[in-house]
Amino acid sequence: MPAPDVAARGPSVPDPDTSERTHAVVGRVIARAESDGFVPFDRFMEVALYGEGVGYYARRESPFGPPGDYYTAAHVHPLFARTIASRVQAVRQALGRERPFRVAELGGGDGSLAVTVLEALAPEADRAPLEYLIVELPSAVRAPAMERVERVGRSARIPVRLAASVGADGPFEGFVLANELLDAQPVRRLRWTGREWRELGVRLEDGHLAPADADLRRPVPGPPLPANVEAGTIVEVSPTAEALVREVADHLTRGAFAAIDYGMEESELLAGHPTGTLASFRHHRVVADPLSAPGSCDLSAFVNFSRVREVAGRAGLKELRYRSQAEALGDWGFPELLADAVRRAGSPEAEVRTRLAAKNLLFGFDRFRVVEWAAAASEDALRRLT
């Protein structure tokens, strides 16, 4: 989902009517309240997005693409996934194609990315064992997506598996991809009063969730919070996203890890978005109040890449490059793949559509950044690719 400017998002979508899902989410959230009724924002966000049977991603309706609430680069054009596959092939070549290799996609969505990557990797199936792992919790919307991906995997002769975590099967060698995943991880929202940091969250008021704050009762893991900020500044940190990065570092023995998402360095976030970047979407429009219909709307926040990159380094990953999506795609083979797609377009109209999609991928995702790390044991081999 291309991240719009949180300061100027255009007209809001009217808050949807309270539904059974919203009531269920509110009940689940309040059940996790502390003794004084306060619920930290990350606990609220976890239930609203991922609560079993009630969360946004537990719905039967797909949130992806034009009929849903948002789209990703994989929905713009297959060129995006083909470029990812080109990078996977380059990493595998650098490590040695005779070795077993796993592609692990963190958060498979509706399978659009996996399907095209598998099709592009089909020629690799004749070499050493190659498998595609989707790290995702089972859900109603993802069951048909997995069936589709598995069907394409069989055609490509690449086994496809589903796992609840990247480390479910122990250490491995390969390529880990997190495309628009970190922004959807629960965030803690912290506000500086001028004297102390306060934890933002929610409380139940008149049967509805309302904004609230409380003392900072839990330590903030990872890098220290920023100093010398203005009173009222809100910082969003995601211990869950940082834990995902550490988990990859713990299990990727050789290979690369690429995270693609919208976000900024912490200094840029503080300067450009001092009141935070939390956003809620429904039908591709902004929902004015993120607390109004929990479980029925998407929630996300810009990735704080300063924290993510520091956590990765502390966990032992070696950073290869941090840059814009356009720069990364350009280095990973996008120009050649675009030229080939244009040649195969088949008609002037199809060629125009291909070129417009390419322009969107390169310039419509201007807030997106790509950070790529290498496992320490393969740093030298992969640094030669940059």
Backbone torsions as a table, in degrees:
resi	resn	phi	psi	omega
1	MET	NA	113.2	176.4
2	PRO	-59.0	127.1	-176.1
3	ALA	-80.7	116.1	175.8
4	PRO	-72.7	168.3	177.2
5	ASP	-67.6	120.5	-176.0
6	VAL	-68.1	-14.1	179.1
7	ALA	-88.3	-13.8	-177.3
8	ALA	-149.2	82.7	-172.5
9	ARG	-103.0	2.5	179.7
10	GLY	82.3	-170.5	-175.3
11	PRO	-64.1	147.0	-179.0
12	SER	-88.4	156.8	171.9
13	VAL	-84.8	133.1	175.4
14	PRO	-56.8	143.2	-179.9
15	ASP	-61.7	131.2	-179.7
16	PRO	-69.1	159.8	178.8
17	ASP	-62.8	149.1	176.9
18	THR	-62.6	133.6	-176.0
19	SER	-120.3	172.9	175.5
20	GLU	-59.9	-36.8	178.9
21	ARG	-62.1	-44.7	180.0
22	THR	-61.6	-44.0	177.8
23	HIS	-59.8	-41.0	-179.2
24	ALA	-65.7	-41.9	178.4
25	VAL	-63.3	-45.6	-179.7
26	VAL	-59.2	-44.3	178.7
27	GLY	-61.5	-42.3	179.4
28	ARG	-66.0	-39.2	179.5
29	VAL	-64.3	-48.3	-177.6
30	ILE	-64.3	-30.1	177.0
31	ALA	-64.5	-19.9	-179.8
32	ARG	-100.7	11.1	-178.6
33	ALA	-68.9	154.1	173.8
34	GLU	-77.8	177.9	-171.6
35	SER	-59.9	-27.1	-180.0
36	ASP	-95.0	8.6	177.6
37	GLY	91.3	-3.1	-177.6
38	PHE	-82.5	138.8	176.7
39	VAL	-123.3	114.0	177.7
40	PRO	-57.4	150.7	-172.1
41	PHE	-61.7	-36.0	-178.4
42	ASP	-65.6	-33.2	176.5
43	ARG	-68.0	-43.0	176.0
44	PHE	-58.9	-46.7	-176.0
45	MET	-66.0	-36.8	178.8
46	GLU	-61.4	-45.2	179.5
47	VAL	-69.2	-44.4	-176.4
48	ALA	-62.1	-34.1	-179.2
49	LEU	-93.9	-43.3	-167.3
50	TYR	-120.9	3.2	-179.3
51	GLY	-56.2	128.5	-175.4
52	GLU	-59.0	121.2	177.1
53	GLY	81.3	-12.5	-175.5
54	VAL	-128.0	-24.0	-173.3
55	GLY	-71.9	166.4	-178.7
56	TYR	-54.6	-43.0	-178.3
57	TYR	-84.9	3.5	174.3
58	ALA	-97.5	-1.5	179.6
59	ARG	-70.1	160.9	174.6
60	ARG	-80.3	-25.4	179.3
61	GLU	-74.0	135.3	178.1
62	SER	-76.8	133.7	177.8
63	PRO	-83.5	-2.3	-167.9
64	PHE	-97.5	149.8	171.5
65	GLY	77.5	-177.7	-176.3
66	PRO	-53.7	-39.2	179.9
67	PRO	-74.0	-14.5	-175.4
68	GLY	-96.4	-141.3	-175.5
69	ASP	-108.8	-21.3	179.0
70	TYR	-159.0	167.6	176.2
71	TYR	-132.5	160.9	178.1
72	THR	-115.9	174.7	179.3
73	ALA	-59.3	-31.0	179.7
74	ALA	-64.8	-22.4	179.4
75	HIS	-88.1	-12.7	-179.2
76	VAL	-73.7	-48.0	-178.7
77	HIS	-168.6	146.3	177.6
78	PRO	-59.2	-15.6	178.4
79	LEU	-56.0	-34.2	179.9
80	PHE	-62.3	-52.0	-178.4
81	ALA	-67.3	-35.5	177.3
82	ARG	-63.3	-35.2	178.1
83	THR	-69.3	-39.0	174.4
84	ILE	-59.6	-45.4	179.6
85	ALA	-60.9	-37.2	177.4
86	SER	-61.8	-39.4	178.2
87	ARG	-68.1	-40.6	177.4
88	VAL	-58.4	-45.1	179.9
89	GLN	-62.4	-39.5	179.5
90	ALA	-65.4	-40.9	178.9
91	VAL	-65.8	-43.0	179.6
92	ARG	-63.1	-39.9	178.1
93	GLN	-61.8	-41.8	-178.8
94	ALA	-66.1	-32.8	-178.5
95	LEU	-84.1	-21.3	-176.9
96	GLY	110.8	111.4	-173.8
97	ARG	-70.9	-9.1	-179.9
98	GLU	-81.8	-3.1	-175.8
99	ARG	-98.9	147.5	174.0
100	PRO	-57.9	143.5	-171.3
101	PHE	-143.7	136.1	179.1
102	ARG	-121.8	131.4	168.9
103	VAL	-98.2	120.2	-178.4
104	ALA	-115.5	112.1	177.7
105	GLU	-97.8	119.3	-179.7
106	LEU	-87.2	108.6	-177.6
107	GLY	84.6	91.1	-173.5
108	GLY	-83.3	-10.6	179.5
109	GLY	57.7	-134.1	-179.7
110	ASP	-93.0	10.0	176.0
111	GLY	86.1	-0.3	-176.7
112	SER	-60.2	-43.0	-179.9
113	LEU	-67.6	-47.2	-176.5
114	ALA	-61.3	-41.1	-177.4
115	VAL	-59.0	-48.4	-177.3
116	THR	-71.4	-38.0	177.2
117	VAL	-62.0	-43.9	179.0
118	LEU	-61.5	-44.0	178.6
119	GLU	-60.6	-40.5	-179.7
120	ALA	-72.0	-26.4	-179.0
121	LEU	-89.1	-2.3	-176.6
122	ALA	-50.8	-41.2	178.8
123	PRO	-62.5	-19.9	-179.5
124	GLU	-76.2	-15.4	-173.2
125	ALA	-65.3	-21.1	-178.1
126	ASP	-81.2	-4.1	-178.7
127	ARG	-94.3	-149.5	-179.9
128	ALA	-64.0	164.2	-176.9
129	PRO	-50.9	130.8	-179.3
130	LEU	-131.8	132.0	178.1
131	GLU	-137.2	158.5	179.6
132	TYR	-119.1	120.9	-178.5
133	LEU	-112.0	125.9	173.3
134	ILE	-103.4	120.2	-178.9
135	VAL	-94.6	105.8	-170.5
136	GLU	-163.2	144.4	172.5
137	LEU	-81.5	137.9	179.1
138	PRO	-59.5	144.1	176.6
139	SER	-156.3	168.7	-177.7
140	ALA	-61.9	-42.0	-176.9
141	VAL	-74.0	-25.0	-175.4
142	ARG	-90.0	-15.7	179.6
143	ALA	-59.7	-51.3	177.4
144	PRO	-65.2	-31.6	177.7
145	ALA	-63.9	-43.2	179.4
146	MET	-65.6	-37.8	177.5
147	GLU	-60.3	-42.5	178.8
148	ARG	-63.7	-46.5	-178.7
149	VAL	-64.4	-43.1	179.0
150	GLU	-62.6	-37.6	178.5
151	ARG	-63.5	-43.9	177.4
152	VAL	-66.5	-37.7	177.9
153	GLY	-61.1	-41.1	177.6
154	ARG	-63.1	-41.1	178.5
155	SER	-63.6	-37.2	179.7
156	ALA	-83.8	-5.6	-177.9
157	ARG	62.5	36.8	176.2
158	ILE	-122.0	114.9	-180.0
159	PRO	-60.8	139.9	178.3
160	VAL	-120.0	132.1	178.4
161	ARG	-132.2	157.4	175.2
162	LEU	-112.4	136.0	178.2
163	ALA	-139.3	153.0	-178.6
164	ALA	-80.7	-17.2	179.0
165	SER	-151.7	157.4	-178.0
166	VAL	-68.3	-24.0	-179.2
167	GLY	-99.4	15.3	-175.1
168	ALA	-59.6	-32.1	-177.5
169	ASP	-107.8	14.4	179.2
170	GLY	86.6	-168.0	-177.0
171	PRO	-63.9	152.6	-180.0
172	PHE	-156.8	167.4	176.8
173	GLU	-113.7	135.5	179.2
174	GLY	163.1	-146.9	-176.3
175	PHE	-131.5	123.7	179.1
176	VAL	-107.4	132.7	-178.7
177	LEU	-126.3	129.5	172.4
178	ALA	-124.2	97.9	-179.9
179	ASN	-103.1	114.2	-178.9
180	GLU	53.2	50.4	177.6
181	LEU	-114.0	-43.0	-174.1
182	LEU	-63.9	-32.7	-179.1
183	ASP	-66.7	-21.5	-176.7
184	ALA	-98.0	9.8	176.8
185	GLN	-85.2	144.0	-179.0
186	PRO	-54.2	138.6	-178.6
187	VAL	-118.2	145.1	165.7
188	ARG	-87.7	135.7	179.3
189	ARG	-112.1	120.5	-173.6
190	LEU	-121.9	132.1	-178.1
191	ARG	-118.0	131.9	179.2
192	TRP	-87.8	124.9	-177.7
193	THR	-89.6	-9.1	-170.5
194	GLY	107.2	-20.5	178.3
195	ARG	-126.3	-28.0	-175.4
196	GLU	-156.6	163.0	173.1
197	TRP	-89.5	134.6	176.0
198	ARG	-113.8	144.2	178.6
199	GLU	-88.2	126.7	176.3
200	LEU	-91.6	148.5	-179.6
201	GLY	-169.3	-146.4	-176.6
202	VAL	-138.3	159.6	169.8
203	ARG	-138.1	160.6	176.3
204	LEU	-87.5	123.9	177.3
205	GLU	-134.7	120.7	179.5
206	ASP	53.4	38.4	176.4
207	GLY	82.8	2.1	-179.2
208	HIS	-127.4	155.6	176.0
209	LEU	-78.7	135.7	-179.9
210	ALA	-130.8	150.7	178.8
211	PRO	-60.5	145.8	179.2
212	ALA	-152.8	166.6	173.1
213	ASP	-139.5	165.0	-176.9
214	ALA	-156.5	172.0	174.6
215	ASP	-58.2	154.1	175.8
216	LEU	-77.7	97.1	-171.4
217	ARG	-93.7	-15.6	179.7
218	ARG	-118.6	142.0	174.6
219	PRO	-64.5	154.6	177.3
220	VAL	-99.6	107.2	-177.4
221	PRO	-69.6	164.7	177.3
222	GLY	86.4	-157.9	-177.6
223	PRO	-59.5	154.1	179.4
224	PRO	-66.8	155.7	177.0
225	LEU	-69.4	154.2	-176.9
226	PRO	-64.2	151.7	178.1
227	ALA	-109.6	164.6	175.3
228	ASN	57.2	46.9	176.4
229	VAL	-107.1	160.3	-179.2
230	GLU	-72.2	148.6	174.4
231	ALA	-58.7	138.1	-177.8
232	GLY	95.4	-9.2	179.1
233	THR	-65.5	134.0	177.7
234	ILE	-111.0	129.0	176.2
235	VAL	-115.2	133.8	178.2
236	GLU	-109.1	124.4	178.3
237	VAL	-126.9	146.8	-178.0
238	SER	-123.0	93.7	174.1
239	PRO	-57.3	-30.4	179.5
240	THR	-67.1	-46.1	177.5
241	ALA	-61.5	-41.8	-179.4
242	GLU	-66.8	-35.3	177.1
243	ALA	-66.5	-36.5	176.4
244	LEU	-60.6	-42.6	179.0
245	VAL	-62.9	-43.2	178.7
246	ARG	-65.0	-36.1	179.5
247	GLU	-65.0	-41.2	176.2
248	VAL	-61.6	-45.2	179.9
249	ALA	-58.8	-35.4	-178.6
250	ASP	-72.0	-22.7	-171.4
251	HIS	-117.1	-16.9	179.5
252	LEU	-86.7	105.7	-176.6
253	THR	-80.7	-40.7	175.9
254	ARG	-143.8	140.6	178.6
255	GLY	131.0	-164.2	-173.3
256	ALA	-126.7	155.9	177.2
257	PHE	-132.7	119.6	179.6
258	ALA	-117.1	127.3	175.4
259	ALA	-113.8	123.9	-178.6
260	ILE	-119.1	122.0	-175.9
261	ASP	-167.9	167.1	174.1
262	TYR	-88.7	137.5	-177.2
263	GLY	171.2	-175.4	-175.7
264	MET	-150.6	171.0	167.0
265	GLU	-69.2	154.7	-176.3
266	GLU	-59.1	-38.9	179.7
267	SER	-62.9	-36.2	178.1
268	GLU	-69.5	-39.5	178.0
269	LEU	-63.8	-43.3	-179.8
270	LEU	-64.2	-38.5	-178.2
271	ALA	-76.0	-41.5	-173.8
272	GLY	-93.2	-25.0	-174.5
273	HIS	-139.4	64.1	-175.2
274	PRO	-66.7	-14.8	176.8
275	THR	-104.0	16.5	175.1
276	GLY	93.4	175.0	-175.0
277	THR	-127.0	13.1	180.0
278	LEU	-55.6	133.9	179.2
279	ALA	-142.5	151.0	178.3
280	SER	-129.9	135.4	-176.2
281	PHE	-127.9	145.8	172.5
282	ARG	-150.0	126.9	-177.8
283	HIS	54.3	41.2	175.7
284	HIS	66.5	17.3	177.7
285	ARG	-127.1	157.4	-178.6
286	VAL	-76.7	135.0	172.1
287	VAL	-91.8	125.8	-172.1
288	ALA	-61.7	-42.1	-176.3
289	ASP	-118.6	106.5	-178.2
290	PRO	-61.3	-17.0	-178.7
291	LEU	-92.3	-3.9	-170.3
292	SER	-74.0	-34.5	-177.1
293	ALA	-142.0	61.4	-177.7
294	PRO	-61.1	137.9	-176.9
295	GLY	95.8	-16.1	-179.8
296	SER	-111.8	-3.3	-177.3
297	CYS	-133.5	150.0	174.8
298	ASP	-73.1	147.7	174.3
299	LEU	-130.0	138.0	177.8
300	SER	-158.1	166.8	176.3
301	ALA	-146.9	150.5	178.3
302	PHE	-57.4	143.0	176.9
303	VAL	-74.7	131.1	173.3
304	ASN	-85.8	91.7	-173.1
305	PHE	-68.9	-22.8	176.4
306	SER	-61.7	-46.9	-179.3
307	ARG	-68.1	-45.5	-178.3
308	VAL	-59.7	-43.5	-178.1
309	ARG	-68.1	-38.0	179.2
310	GLU	-68.4	-41.1	177.7
311	VAL	-61.2	-43.2	179.5
312	ALA	-60.9	-43.8	179.2
313	GLY	-63.1	-41.6	178.6
314	ARG	-65.2	-29.7	-178.8
315	ALA	-82.1	-5.5	175.6
316	GLY	106.7	-3.6	176.4
317	LEU	-74.9	146.5	-178.9
318	LYS	-107.6	116.3	-176.2
319	GLU	-71.0	129.1	177.2
320	LEU	-92.8	-53.9	179.5
321	ARG	-151.2	148.3	171.2
322	TYR	-131.8	119.1	-171.8
323	ARG	-162.7	-177.8	179.7
324	SER	-73.9	161.4	177.0
325	GLN	-61.5	-40.5	-179.2
326	ALA	-61.0	-42.1	179.8
327	GLU	-65.9	-42.8	-179.2
328	ALA	-64.5	-46.8	179.7
329	LEU	-60.7	-40.1	179.2
330	GLY	-59.8	-39.1	-179.7
331	ASP	-79.2	-18.8	-175.5
332	TRP	-94.6	7.8	174.2
333	GLY	109.0	8.5	-177.3
334	PHE	-59.0	-45.0	-177.9
335	PRO	-58.0	-43.2	-179.7
336	GLU	-67.2	-40.0	179.6
337	LEU	-68.0	-36.6	176.3
338	LEU	-63.8	-45.6	179.6
339	ALA	-59.1	-40.7	178.9
340	ASP	-66.6	-41.4	179.7
341	ALA	-64.1	-37.4	178.4
342	VAL	-66.1	-41.3	179.2
343	ARG	-62.6	-33.1	-176.8
344	ARG	-93.1	5.0	-172.5
345	ALA	-58.7	-40.1	175.2
346	GLY	92.6	-19.5	178.4
347	SER	-159.0	157.6	177.0
348	PRO	-58.5	-37.5	-179.5
349	GLU	-65.8	-43.0	178.9
350	ALA	-66.0	-36.3	177.6
351	GLU	-63.4	-42.5	178.8
352	VAL	-62.6	-43.5	179.4
353	ARG	-62.1	-39.5	179.0
354	THR	-64.3	-43.9	-179.4
355	ARG	-67.1	-37.8	177.9
356	LEU	-66.4	-39.7	177.4
357	ALA	-64.3	-40.7	178.4
358	ALA	-62.6	-41.2	178.1
359	LYS	-62.0	-39.9	177.9
360	ASN	-63.1	-45.1	-179.5
361	LEU	-62.3	-34.2	-176.9
362	LEU	-86.0	-34.3	-172.2
363	PHE	-121.7	-16.9	179.4
364	GLY	-82.3	-10.7	179.5
365	PHE	-112.4	47.5	-170.9
366	ASP	-68.7	-19.9	177.4
367	ARG	-87.9	0.0	-176.5
368	PHE	-87.5	139.4	177.1
369	ARG	-123.4	153.6	177.6
370	VAL	-125.0	123.3	173.1
371	VAL	-117.7	131.2	-177.5
372	GLU	-123.4	129.2	179.1
373	TRP	-117.0	159.0	171.8
374	ALA	-117.2	144.4	167.1
375	ALA	-63.1	143.3	-172.5
376	ALA	-53.8	-39.3	-175.8
377	ALA	-67.4	-18.3	-178.8
378	SER	-116.6	14.5	-176.3
379	GLU	-58.6	-48.0	-176.5
380	ASP	-61.6	-44.2	-178.5
381	ALA	-64.8	-39.5	-176.4
382	LEU	-83.7	-25.4	178.5
383	ARG	-66.3	-25.0	176.9
384	ARG	-68.9	-16.6	178.2
385	LEU	-80.8	-19.9	-173.9
386	THR	-81.3	NA	NA
